[in-house]
Amino acid sequence: MKISVVGTGYVGLVSGACFAETGITVTCVDVNQSKIAALNDGKIPIWEPGLDDVVRRNVEKDRLRFTTSLSDSLTDADAVFIAVGTPSGEDGSADLSYVLQVASEVGKHLDHYLVVVTKSTVPVGTSQRVKQAVRKELDARGVQVEFDVASNPEFLKEGNAIEDFLKPDRIIIGTESKRAQELMERLYKPFLLNGHPIIFMDIASSELTKYAANAMLATKISFMNDIANLCELAGADATLVRKGIGSDPRIGAKFIYPGAGYGGSCFPKDVKAIIKTADEYGHSLEILKSVERVNERQKEVIFKKIRAHFGGDLKGRRIAVWGLAFKPNTDDMREAPSLTVIRRLLEHGAAVAAYDPVAIQEAKKYIGSGVAYHSSAYEVLKGAEALALLTEWSEFRVFDYDAAKQLMKTPAVFDGRNIYEPAEMKEHGFHYYGIGRK
Ligand SMILES: NC(=O)c1ccc[n+]([C@@H]2O[C@H](COP(=O)([O-])OP(=O)(O)OC[C@H]3O[C@@H](n4cnc5c(N)ncnc54)[C@H](O)[C@@H]3O)[C@@H](O)[C@H]2O)c1
């Protein structure tokens, strides 16, 4: 079998490489020439654990290729997967211009039956627009070529993307023809050997499933953050409340960790987009509107604690930051809570020194040179009056109290991920601030 995957970002590159791993021939396409040049040079443009091995192995076997030519990639292809970005438009809706561009491009070159699969996260109705865009180009060419559309949203998590793709919790596929369903089943069969389910449904339900999943996860986070803020006021400990409620299987222990707010390339934009879709249907998603508001407030919490600690005056104070990426094991900085905290600190005259194991290059694109970046965690503590931990990389888990105390001007720790023990911190002479803790 042969497929084309358009877009070589976190989703496209991982999907392409993992499909190749099953023996399928995959051509990955991107409009970004430097990305394709880098990939053809053996360099992986994103930081994702294990991805380089899978890519290298399949390139060597000649099952994985990279090109900027979509038309070449369609030769003999059984399916084309659209995995390009769908960023937030100005009004919060998903910007579908890249997806529809690819669809038109497919229509310009299609000369045999294939399935046009939308893997990007897209609002209900998009696959129908993809179909229209392909058909419009076929009509313009005056040719009749049979094709089907399918929706196949992706659920991988950055930082664990290879594992998630190879061993998915579930695969969701929306189709409207038996032929497309059978082809998708053949493509995904190798990933289902361990009993992971494939769920077929209509296209609209498939498109909505992806948004509903991300919206539910974002809701869990904002709910817990809201409760954590109440815990602080009421003298309760959110980490205990979390354990207390998480042991109920109806609630579940995952995704109820209070923190500095959610970020990343998906939750913020997907929550916005589903709100917008519902508004367009005349239905106000009240819960999700609150989820968004709570998250915006939560991203400010660490900054507010730091400001309060220093009596409102941050001018000239040196603040160290550990962790920039929106979560561990990725270099993705999109909508990272660290951006809010750092911008606020800089606005208030603080000097920020930051360290992240992998995201510094990406962070520079977002924050610029106003921050002093360092290549070691303890280096940023030199002369710092406070440390803000914003991403829970595992290398931060064991805190070297003596080293930190020697390096810091004043020992204050703002733990945006609750990874340290307040009592231990206090014992070692640190002022400790967590999220939702006494
Ligand atoms: N990142 C995630 O964790 C994740 C998880 C699940 C779903 N998704 C969804 O998958 C989609 C892709 O996300 P991503 O994070 O991989 O995006 P990304 O920004 O990392 O990559 C998108 C790629 O598409 C390329 N592109 C844009 N227009 C193109 C065109 N016309 N032809 C060829 N290539 C083109 C870009 O150059 C870029 O390399 C989005 O809809 C996202 O919401 C992302």
The ligand as a Gaussian input file, in Angstrom:
#p B3LYP/6-31G(d) Opt

LIG

0 1
 N        0.395000      18.667000      17.852000
 C       -0.423000      17.811000      18.428000
 O       -0.158000      17.298000      19.519000
 C       -1.713000      17.401000      17.740000
 C       -2.413000      16.287000      18.226000
 C       -3.591000      15.922000      17.585000
 C       -4.068000      16.669000      16.513000
 N       -3.374000      17.765000      16.087000
 C       -3.906000      18.512000      14.931000
 O       -3.155000      18.108000      13.775000
 C       -2.987000      19.227000      12.889000
 C       -1.514000      19.467000      12.654000
 O       -0.914000      19.817000      13.883000
 P        0.673000      19.885000      14.070000
 O        0.919000      20.171000      15.503000
 O        1.278000      18.695000      13.438000
 O        1.001000      21.178000      13.201000
 P        2.423000      21.779000      12.811000
 O        2.235000      23.243000      12.766000
 O        3.487000      21.167000      13.655000
 O        2.651000      21.235000      11.318000
 C        1.869000      21.597000      10.224000
 C        2.703000      21.444000       8.962000
 O        1.872000      21.632000       7.808000
 C        2.626000      22.293000       6.832000
 N        1.732000      22.874000       5.811000
 C        0.921000      23.951000       5.913000
 N        0.267000      24.140000       4.762000
 C        0.644000      23.171000       3.911000
 C        0.322000      22.836000       2.573000
 N       -0.564000      23.549000       1.888000
 N        0.913000      21.776000       2.004000
 C        1.828000      21.061000       2.695000
 N        2.178000      21.319000       3.972000
 C        1.595000      22.365000       4.565000
 C        3.430000      23.309000       7.609000
 O        4.547000      23.778000       6.868000
 C        3.822000      22.479000       8.835000
 O        5.052000      21.834000       8.646000
 C       -3.726000      20.387000      13.554000
 O       -5.033000      20.437000      13.068000
 C       -3.731000      20.001000      15.033000
 O       -4.800000      20.587000      15.727000
 C       -2.204000      18.133000      16.668000

